[in-house]
């Protein structure tokens, strides 16, 4: 068995109708990894809050490993205005958050929606206003801890979403 390098692999180049909205994520490494994970799963666009570290931040750039150059992104100042605009553009807003109304991630049928926005909450407080989401999904966990890093949640969620959308 031979381990392959980046030069040996030809990825299936595919883009999905998925947008990521980062609700005030503050850690530069999380912003960088959001770009890296999103680019690898064919996400169309990322929105960052104006108070989040920018893509010029050294730690964002180091962690993103140039993926910030390959995925569309924009800055917003008003979370509610952005979400309402995205809804008006035909997006379904899905928060990755533990709520009393959350569906289990793997039981949610993402194929029912044409355009999907995945909301990521801040590291400390989660999604500030979950009432703006059309749905919330959570990742079933089996240990004592009830939450995980926001970017790990994004990676697991994008795997499920893109797996379902690929079957469409």
C-alpha positions in Angstrom: 0.0 0.0 0.0 1.4 3.4 -1.0 0.3 6.6 0.7 -0.7 9.2 -1.9 0.4 12.8 -2.0 -1.6 15.8 -3.1 -0.1 15.4 -6.6 -1.5 11.8 -6.9 -5.1 12.7 -6.1 -7.6 14.1 -8.6 -10.6 15.3 -6.6 -14.0 15.4 -8.1 -14.5 19.1 -8.6 -18.1 19.8 -7.4 -19.9 22.8 -5.9 -23.0 22.5 -3.7 -25.7 25.1 -3.1 -24.4 25.6 0.4 -23.5 28.9 2.2 -21.9 29.1 5.6 -22.7 32.0 8.0 -20.3 32.4 10.9 -22.2 34.0 13.8 -19.4 36.0 15.4 -16.7 33.4 15.5 -13.7 34.9 17.1 -10.8 32.4 17.0 -8.5 32.9 13.9 -7.8 29.2 13.6 -11.6 28.4 13.5 -12.0 31.0 10.7 -9.1 29.4 8.8 -10.4 25.9 9.2 -13.9 27.1 8.2 -12.4 28.0 4.8 -10.4 24.8 4.6 -13.3 22.5 5.4 -15.8 24.5 3.3 -13.5 24.5 0.3 -12.9 20.7 0.5 -16.7 20.1 0.6 -17.6 22.4 -2.3 -19.3 25.2 -0.4 -20.3 28.2 -2.5 -19.8 31.0 0.0 -18.8 32.0 3.5 -20.1 35.0 5.5 -18.0 36.3 8.3 -19.0 38.9 10.9 -17.2 42.2 10.8 -15.7 41.6 14.2 -14.3 38.2 13.3 -10.6 37.9 12.4 -10.1 38.8 8.7 -8.5 36.5 6.1 -5.4 38.8 6.3 -4.9 37.5 9.9 -1.6 35.5 10.0 -3.2 32.6 11.9 -6.3 32.6 9.6 -4.0 32.4 6.5 -1.8 29.7 8.1 -4.7 27.5 9.0 -6.7 28.1 5.8 -3.7 27.0 3.7 -4.7 29.2 0.7 -8.3 27.9 0.5 -9.4 31.5 1.3 -8.3 32.2 -2.3 -10.7 29.6 -3.7 -14.0 30.2 -2.0 -16.2 33.3 -2.2 -16.6 35.2 1.0 -18.1 38.4 2.3 -18.3 40.4 5.5 -21.6 41.3 7.3 -22.4 43.6 10.2 -26.1 42.8 10.9 -26.8 39.1 11.5 -30.6 39.4 11.3 -30.5 41.5 8.1 -28.2 39.0 6.4 -30.3 36.0 7.4 -33.5 37.7 6.2 -31.8 38.6 2.9 -30.6 35.0 2.4 -34.2 33.8 3.1 -35.6 36.2 0.6 -33.1 34.8 -1.9 -34.6 31.3 -1.5 -32.2 29.8 1.0 -33.3 27.5 3.8 -31.6 28.5 7.1 -30.3 25.5 9.1 -28.6 26.1 12.4 -26.0 23.6 13.7 -27.1 23.9 17.3 -28.5 21.9 20.2 -32.0 23.2 20.8 -35.2 21.6 22.2 -36.4 21.5 18.5 -33.2 20.2 16.9 -33.4 17.2 14.5 -30.6 14.6 14.6 -28.2 15.5 11.7 -28.4 12.1 10.0 -32.2 12.0 10.2 -32.7 15.4 8.5 -33.5 15.3 4.8 -31.3 18.0 3.2 -32.4 16.9 -0.3 -35.7 18.7 0.3 -34.0 22.1 -0.1 -32.6 23.8 -3.1 -30.3 26.3 -1.4 -29.0 25.7 2.1 -27.4 28.1 4.6 -25.6 26.5 7.5 -25.4 28.7 10.6 -22.4 28.3 12.9 -22.6 29.8 16.3 -19.8 31.5 18.2 -17.4 29.5 20.3 -18.8 30.7 23.5 -22.5 31.3 23.0 -23.6 29.3 20.0 -26.1 30.8 17.6 -27.3 34.1 19.2 -30.8 34.1 17.7 -31.9 30.6 16.8 -35.4 31.8 16.0 -34.1 33.1 12.7 -33.3 29.5 11.6 -35.9 27.5 9.7 -34.5 24.4 11.3 -31.8 23.3 13.7 -29.8 20.1 13.6 -27.6 18.6 16.2 -25.0 15.9 16.1 -25.8 12.9 18.4 -23.0 12.5 20.9 -22.4 9.5 23.2 -19.9 10.8 25.8 -20.5 13.0 28.8 -19.7 16.2 26.9 -22.7 17.8 25.2 -20.9 20.0 22.6 -17.8 20.0 20.4 -15.7 22.6 18.6 -17.7 24.6 16.0 -15.4 23.5 13.1 -15.6 19.8 14.0 -19.4 20.3 14.0 -19.2 21.9 10.5 -17.0 19.1 9.1 -19.4 16.4 10.3 -22.4 18.4 9.1 -20.9 19.1 5.7 -20.1 15.4 5.3 -23.7 14.5 5.9 -25.2 17.3 3.8 -23.0 16.7 0.7 -23.4 13.0 1.0 -27.2 13.4 0.8 -27.0 16.1 -2.0 -24.7 13.8 -4.0 -27.5 11.2 -4.0 -30.0 13.6 -5.5 
